Amino acid sequence: MLTNMETNTNYLGSIKEALETEANEILKLKDRLDSGVNDIINMILYCDKKIIFTGMGKSGLIGRKIAATFASTGTPSFFLHPAEALHGDLGKITKDDIVMAISNSGETEEIMKILPSIRRIGAKIIGIVGSKTSTLASRSDFIIDIGDIEEACPLGLAPTSTTTVTLALGDALAVALLKARDFKPENFALFHPGGSLGRRLLLTVNHIAKRKKVNPTTDAHADVKDVLFKMTESGLGAVTVVDEKGQVCGILTDGDIRRELSKGNQVLDKKITDIYTKNPIVIHTNHLATEALRIMEDHNFDVLPVVQKDNKPIALIHIQDLTKLGL
């Protein structure tokens, strides 16, 4: 056990060496792959059911992550623990599924035990292995051979480079699939509605307006004093000005009134006619909330009227309504 800090140990050098080793092994894989992966991608693309990943230990952890990446980018996938599969979970596999089994040695006992049942079920098997001559390779319909990997672990025992290379391979396969599916940001957001990306790509101004339910309006001939009461009541420091048809024709803010007062003008008993901003920028309900935020930031606005197709206002939103959502 270490009792004193060894200040002369070059930990940074060791870390850099490990990173370099793993990075080099990833680059080597690029040259090992051949056109056979095209057949694998096509098979996955035309699979009507699920892609099921399985693996033991560290390979299993990598399989979980790859399955999650596949699922979030448009390829229905899940992870199946091989030990649980031996005790009933093989029932989750159908003949129309594809099983991607990860084993660097290609001889993992739990994987070997479930292969015969997967064969009888009728699912296709893709082996991700480190040896073309392994049992898993010989029993798979397709294989991806990552080759003989130099581990970053100086003992050559702990899975380090092998798991990193397999993870990078999984990401590369997912990228190829999402490109083939023409997967777009809005598709990604659909699978991530709870995250900030989902909010940015899915949340519309209409959602904000319905949540806010604040729509202070006034006509163009109202008294300044009366409008001030409406501003205070709404808590927005502004009102939308509408014409006789109820359509937006202007906006008045407390800043407009303060500027008039700073000039020495006695405006409190006057009409708002000469004070409010005419033909203001508005945003329609079907626009994204991020577009509203961009407009407000670009023009240094605190508030923005939300209108329907007929240009009638349904809400007045504040920039804080948007920034609080993490947009």
Disulfide bonds with the S-S distance in Angstrom:
none
